[in-house]
């Protein structure tokens, strides 16, 4: 098992790195104008733009003219080797592989925070390896720090350049994640309980009235566009029960503003859990060991919950960790519909505003969560059903 886990973790790490590298290269193919805000594009001179790109690691100072743009009173030709538009500017394009090396090298940073927990902006952060190198040599990387100042290891994905200007991408994602998880985890728990219980009842009373109602509910939820369902729920909840139509964490009773988003998020998942629970349980009910258990005198309730549900839940358990982890990503439609400031619409907003560091950070997050969810799902199946093995020539999943 340990060998399998290490192997899968290694494969997952390679996959995440590959995804991030592809996204990194594609984003670096975007025109340089996308690395500036609208104000900067209007106010900055050409030299100021090149200087900012150089600070961001996208360009280098020309090694021939040393940033002057002239060699023997003529425009430097080295500046134009990769791009004619750079002739005489004093800058050259920086290799995308060097940019990628900087990205990974700066992913772990040491930062200084004051006694109130705020980052000290006047002290530049240092990447982990240079920090450790200086500490080993007996040097003080940040010099003499004031009393109460602390050095912390931080995960760094750069700073937002448009949506949350000059805010760390990790800080932006952290705030959005907390909101999405607050709403989505409640919805997931509600849909899981309702979906499994109702699915069990459908299988127990197969072809009855209850099964027909449950099947009709599943078909309607999957056939009708979610936007229509959300609209009906919002109007009914506001007009009949007086529930707020917009999410507001600062309201006097914030839980009330979560009710409608939670209901909307749980409707589709509940139908899915009902459908698959019923299907797997009906399959189990037709197997020989169930007939044998009934012949031995076990009650229908004991058969359903002690044998059928346990085996039928195994396929659902595979996707449960994945579902839990993806609550971090929120829901694009529901969060926009109810003005929930979560992760759901953040990726589309970042793409539409060309906030490239934020896009990069969110893609990395989704890649890690997706791959980790699949791995945890496999491990959960083996815990529920020891007959399932993840290694060996037989029973490999």
N, C-alpha and C positions, 0 to 999 in steps of 0.2 A: 504493500500500500504506500509506504513512504517513497519507494522508488517511483511509483506511478505519479504521486503528487509532485515530486521534484521534476519529473519529466514534463508534466503538464504545466507547471509553473514556468519552466524554461521555455516551452513552446509559447505560452501566453505572453511572456516578456518579449520574445522575438516578434510576435504578432503586433503587440502594442507599439514597439519601436518602429516596425515597418509602417504601420498606419500613420504614426506621428511624422515620420520622415517624409512620407509621400505628401501629406497635408502641408508640411513645412515647405517643401520644394514648390508645390503648387501655389502657395500663398506668396512666396518670394518672386514668382513670375508676374505678380500684379504690378501695375505701374507704380512708380515711387510716390505719386500724388496721394495714394490711398494711405500713406503713413503719416499724413498731416490732417489736422482738423480743418474745418471750413475757414475759421479765422486765420489760421496759419497760412493757408493757401493764398488768402487775399493780402495779408500784411507782410509776409516774409519775402525778402529779396532772394535772388537765386543763390547767393553765397550763404545766406542763413539757412536755406533749405538743405544745401549740401552739408553744411556744418551739423545740422540735426541728424541727417542720415548717417554721417560719420560717427556721431555719438551713439546712435542706435546700432552700430556695427554693420550697417548695410553697405557702407562705402569706406574706402581707405584713402588717406592722403597720398597723393602721387609720389612715389619714391624718387622720381627724376627731378621734378621741379619743386618738390617739398611744399606743395600747396600753393605756390605762387602762380602757377599756370603759364609761366614764361621760362624759356630757356634761350639765353643769348638774344633777348628781346624779341623772340618769336614764340608763338603759341606752342605749348608743349604737345608733342605728338603722342607721348606715352598715355596721356589722359584719354586719347581717342582710340586706343587699341581695341577696347571692347565695345565702345559706343561713341560714335562720331559726335554726338551731342555733348560729350564731356570734354571735348578738346579745349584746352586752355582754362579749364575750371579749377585745376589743381587737385582733382579727385579721380579715383578709379573705382570701378565696381569691385566689391568684395566677393570672393568665391562663396557660393551657397553652402559648400561643405565646411568652410571656416565658420560661417554663420551658424550652421547646425552644431558644430563643435562648441561654439560659445554658448548656445542654447542649453545643451546638456551639461556643459561645465558650470554654468551658473544656476543649475536647477536647485542646488542646495546652497543656501547662503547663510552667513552669520550676520545678524543685524543687532543694533543696539537700541534698547528701549529704556525710557526713563521710569521713575518710580510710579508714575500714573499708568504705565502700560502703553504709552504712545511711542512710536518710532522716532528716534532722534534724526531729523532730516539733515542736520549739519554734518553727520558722520556717515561716510559712504559705507555701504555693506560690502562684505568680502565673501567670495566663494569659499566653499568648505575646504578644498585642497590647499589653496594658498594660506588660509587661516591656520590649518593644522601644521603646515610647513613652518610658518613663523613661530607657532607655539612650541614646536619641537626644538627650534633653534634658540628658544628662551626669549624671544622678542614679544613685545606687546602689540598685536595687530592694530588695536584701536587707540594705542597710547594710554595715557592715564584717564580713566573714566571717573566721572563724578559719583558721589555717594548715592546709592539707590539705583544706579544704571545697571542694566543686566544685558548680557549677550545671549541671544536665542538663535537656535537653528531653525530656519524657515524654508519651506518649499516655495520655489520661485518659478513663475511662468511668464515673467515680464509684467508690464503695466498696460492697462487699457489706454488706447489712444483717442477714442471717440465717445463711446457710450458713458464710461465712467473715467473721465480723463485723469491720468496720473495715479489712478488707484491700482493696487496690485490685483492681477487677475485672480489669484487665489482668494483674496479678500472678497472680491465681487462674487465669485462662485460660492464661497462659504455662506454669505448672507442669503443668496438666492436659494441655495440648497436647504437651508434651515426652514424657509417658508414652504417650499415644495414638500419636504418630508413631513412637516406638521399636518398638512392637508392630505397628502397621498397615503401616508401610513394608516391613518384612520380609515380612509376609503378602502384600502387593501384589506385591512382586518375585517371590516364590515362585509365586503364582498366575499371574502374567503369563508367566513362563518355561514352567511346566508346561502352562498352558492353550493357549498358542500352539503349542508343540512337539507336544502330543497332538492338537490340532486339525489340524495339518499331517499327522500320521500317519493320522488318520481320513480326511482327504480323499485322501491318497495311496493308501490301501487301502480305498477306498469299497466298502461292502457286504460287507466281509470280517469276520472274527471280531473283529479289533481295533476296527473301527468299531462293531460291535454292542455290545461291552463299553463303549466310550466313550459311546455313546448311552444305554445302560442307566444308567450312572453319572450322566449329566446329568439323566435323568428322575427318578431316585431323589432326587438332591439338591434338585431343584425341587419334588418332590411331598411329601417328608417334612418336617415342621416342623423348623426349625433347632434348636429346643430339644431335640428328641429326638436329633438327630445329635450335638449337643454333649454330651449326657449319655452316649451310647455311647462317644464319643471319650474323655471324661474318665475313665470307669470302666475302659476298656481301657488307656489310657495309664498310669493309676495302678496297676492290678493286675498288668499284664503287664510294663511297662517301668519301673515305680517312679517315674514322673514326678510332680512336685508338682501338686496339684489347685488351688492358689491362686497367684496372681502375687505375688511378693515381691522387690522390688528390693534389699532388704537381706540376702537369703540369701547363703550362702557361694558358691553357683554360680547367680547370678541368671538366666543364660541358660536353665537348666533349667526355671525357672518360666514362661518365655515360650513353651516348645515347644507346649503344648496350646492356649493362646490363638491362637498363630500358625496352627496347623493348622486350628482351627475357623474362623478368619477367612478363610483361603485356600480352603477347600472350595467355598463358593458362588461365589467369583470365578473359580476354576479352571474350574468347570462352565460359567460364562458365556463365558469366553474360548474354551473348547473348542467350544462351540456355534456362536459367531459366526465363529470362524476357519474351521471346517469349512464353514459355509454360504457364506462369501465365496469360499473357495478352490474349492469345487465350482462356483460360478457362473463363476469365471474359467476353470476348466478346460474349460468348454463353449464358450468364445469362439474366434473364428476365428484370432486371432493365436497362440494356443497350438497349434492344429493346424499352422499354418505353421511355427512353431518346431520342432515335432517332425519335420516333413517335411524341414527343413533339416539334420536329423541331430543336434540337441541331445539330450543324455541326459535321462532323466526327472528326475534330481536337479537338473540345471541349469535345466530348465524350472520345476520346483517352487519353487526358492529364488531364482532370478535374475529370474523374471518373475511367477509366480503369487503368491508370498508377498508380494512388494513391493506389488503392486496390491491384494491382499486385505487388507493391513494398514492401508491408508489409512482405511477407516471406523472401525477400532478405535482408530487414533491420535487421532481426533477426541475421544474420551472419556478418553484416557489422562491428560492434565493435570488434567481434572476429578476423576478417581479419585485421583490423587496428592494433590491439594489437599484432598480430602474425608477423607483419612486423618487430618487434623488433628482432624476431628469425632469420630473414634473410632467404635466400634460399641456401641450401647446394650445389645443382648442379650449379646454375648460378654464385654464388660467387666464387666457386672453378674454374669454367670455365674462368671467366674474372679476376681472381686474386683480387677480392674485399675482403679487410681485415675486414670482418664483422662477425656476429654471426653465420652465416649459417654452416660453417665447424668446428666451435669451439668445439662443443660437441663431434664430432667424433675424432677430434684431441686430445681432453682431455682424451677420453676413450682409444685411441690407445697408448697414452703416460702415461697412468695410473696416470693422475693428478687428484687425488680423490677429493680434496677440490673444484677444478674448476668444475668437473662433478656434484658435489653436489649442487653448486651454480646455475648452468645452469638448472638443473632439477627443482629446487625451482622456478626459474624465469618462466619456461615454465608452471609449474603447476598453478602458480598465474595468469598468463596471460590467460591461457585457461579457467579457472573457472570464472575469472572476465569478460571475453569476452561473455560467455554464459549469465551471469546475466545482463550485459548492453544491450545485444541483446533483452532480454525479456522486459526490461524497454523501449527500443526504440520502440518496436512494440506497446506498450500501448500509447506512445506519438503520433505516426502516426495514429493509429486507436483506438479511445477511446472506441469502442465497445468491445475490447479485455480486459478482466479482468484477473488478475493473482491470485485472491483470490475468494472465494465463491464456491458454488457447481456447478454453471453453467458457461460455457465458460472458464474454467480453462485451461491454457496452460502450 
